[in-house]
Amino acid sequence: MKHNIQSIKQRFGIIGNSESLERAINIAVQVAPTDLSVLVTGESGVGKEFFPQIVHQYSSRKHNPYIAVNCGAIPEGTIDSELFGHIKGSFTGALSDRKGYFQHADKGTIFLDEIAELPLATQARLLRVLESGEYIKVGSSQVEKTDVRIVAATNVQLEDAVKHGKFREDLYYRLNTVPIEVPALRDRPEDIPILFRRFAVDFADKYQMPPIRLTEDAILLLKKYRWQGNVRQLKNITEQISIIEKDRSVNALTLTRYLPENTTLLPALAQQKTDSSTADFSNEREILYKVLFDMRKDMNDLKKLVYDLMENNTDINAKEFDNSVLTRPTDDRAYPITSYADDFDDIEETTEIIEESLSLQEREKEIIIKALDKHNGKRKKAAEELGISERTLYRKIKEYEIN
Ligand SMILES: Nc1ncnc2c1ncn2[C@@H]1O[C@H](COP(=O)(O)OP(=O)(O)OP(=O)(O)O)[C@@H](O)[C@H]1O
């Protein structure tokens, strides 16, 4: 059956007309009626979650269960039991028999997100399901059968994980029967303005305000930006601007205040909100991070300028300073420096303080620990409060070795 790509996009709320995105959608629709496994790849925030849904909805399994499992959010100790179930008494706390997702999803589709996070032992169990539909519940010796279509997704290079012995090669080939690559936003800049417009209209609706619009220079800037956090980041920034800016016409200058320097840290914090009550908290923090980043950049520029001037033994006149270096993005005020001698100590001191407080990774770790403490170690709640996805939190916990 031939499906109209526009109606598919409309049905799933997918925005964008780029060839690479449409190609990915077409593959999903074409492979849907078969029972082949599908591996969806692409950077974080590109919209991978639409694809298993397309595969399910256009398959003969569409009236049966669709179960999405975030492998990265389940602790290693319980993942086998979650996926395959367990029998009563198989471990402390196993007070009764439990069905696993593979049993629940029988005759349907299971979406295994963040597949690279699966421990090797679980990978072996999964391979068996893929090859024969068989699995064994934790603590049991009885072989069970299931009829499940598997769609997996990952934002890491599985080939690398295979090379490093973290992912089974046989499982990789078995999953990768049909690969779907979802393009990064920077590789389809033509989709950026239309995504922005749609999000702007959606947030205008949500917050009962007129939609924000971009000026020409702002559109150019958006298209040039690297979007490490992809569509999720674009959506998040559109939301921030929609809430904060009174002037609904947004130019490039305004926009720069919301575009973080490209770092690995900020996109992680620029995740989609899950709960409106957490929106203010995380927005505030993101803005604070951005201000700190901008301040550090300004201070470094300033330091360099002062050292250069010192070295050249030049007579310093504040008026000769480039105002952009002395302008802080928070309020657009210039901070005039009247004499080098008077201010150099202050600058050094301030730089030290700022650099200290700008050990952002430390700060991030601290914030994560606080959020976990506050919610008695409950990752779901902590992730909600932090405005990041549970799997991002899981990754960060591992990265920072938080116990
Ligand atoms: N083409 C698109 N049109 C509309 N919304 C999109 C599009 N792509 C992504 N989004 C939105 O961006 C956000 C992130 O998408 P999604 O959760 O699918 O990303 P992902 O690729 O699964 O990322 P991760 O690997 O971090 O899980 C969601 O709110 C999603 O609705």
The ligand as an SDF file (V2000), in Angstrom:
LIG
                    3D

 31 33  0  0  0  0  0  0  0  0999 V2000
   10.8380   16.2190   13.3600 N   0  0  0  0  0  0  0  0  0  0  0  0
   10.2880   16.5440   14.5280 C   0  0  0  0  0  0  0  0  0  0  0  0
    9.1210   17.1920   14.5580 N   0  0  0  0  0  0  0  0  0  0  0  0
    8.5560   17.5540   15.7300 C   0  0  0  0  0  0  0  0  0  0  0  0
    9.0730   17.2990   16.9260 N   0  0  0  0  0  0  0  0  0  0  0  0
   10.2350   16.6490   16.9600 C   0  0  0  0  0  0  0  0  0  0  0  0
   10.9100   16.2330   15.7630 C   0  0  0  0  0  0  0  0  0  0  0  0
   12.0380   15.6040   16.1090 N   0  0  0  0  0  0  0  0  0  0  0  0
   12.0870   15.6220   17.4300 C   0  0  0  0  0  0  0  0  0  0  0  0
   11.0140   16.2440   17.9670 N   0  0  0  0  0  0  0  0  0  0  0  0
   10.7540   16.4850   19.3870 C   0  0  0  0  0  0  0  0  0  0  0  0
   12.0100   16.5980   20.0320 O   0  0  0  0  0  0  0  0  0  0  0  0
   12.0020   15.9340   21.2860 C   0  0  0  0  0  0  0  0  0  0  0  0
   13.0700   14.8660   21.3140 C   0  0  0  0  0  0  0  0  0  0  0  0
   12.7260   13.7890   20.4460 O   0  0  0  0  0  0  0  0  0  0  0  0
   12.9760   12.2550   20.8490 P   0  0  0  0  0  0  0  0  0  0  0  0
   12.6860   12.0400   22.3030 O   0  0  0  0  0  0  0  0  0  0  0  0
   12.2860   11.3890   19.8770 O   0  0  0  0  0  0  0  0  0  0  0  0
   14.5540   12.2180   20.6260 O   0  0  0  0  0  0  0  0  0  0  0  0
   15.5100   10.9670   20.5990 P   0  0  0  0  0  0  0  0  0  0  0  0
   16.1600   10.9640   19.2760 O   0  0  0  0  0  0  0  0  0  0  0  0
   14.7610    9.7360   21.0190 O   0  0  0  0  0  0  0  0  0  0  0  0
   16.5840   11.3840   21.6960 O   0  0  0  0  0  0  0  0  0  0  0  0
   17.3240   10.4780   22.8190 P   0  0  0  0  0  0  0  0  0  0  0  0
   18.3460    9.6660   22.0890 O   0  0  0  0  0  0  0  0  0  0  0  0
   17.9220   11.4910   23.7300 O   0  0  0  0  0  0  0  0  0  0  0  0
   16.2640    9.6430   23.4430 O   0  0  0  0  0  0  0  0  0  0  0  0
   10.5880   15.3880   21.4630 C   0  0  0  0  0  0  0  0  0  0  0  0
    9.8390   16.3590   22.1790 O   0  0  0  0  0  0  0  0  0  0  0  0
   10.0800   15.2830   20.0560 C   0  0  0  0  0  0  0  0  0  0  0  0
    8.6890   15.3810   20.0100 O   0  0  0  0  0  0  0  0  0  0  0  0
  1  2  1  0
  2  3  1  0
  2  7  2  0
  3  4  2  0
  4  5  1  0
  5  6  2  0
  6  7  1  0
  6 10  1  0
  7  8  1  0
  8  9  2  0
  9 10  1  0
 10 11  1  0
 11 12  1  0
 11 30  1  0
 12 13  1  0
 13 14  1  0
 13 28  1  0
 14 15  1  0
 15 16  1  0
 16 17  2  0
 16 18  1  0
 16 19  1  0
 19 20  1  0
 20 21  2  0
 20 22  1  0
 20 23  1  0
 23 24  1  0
 24 25  2  0
 24 26  1  0
 24 27  1  0
 28 29  1  0
 28 30  1  0
 30 31  1  0
M  END
$$$$
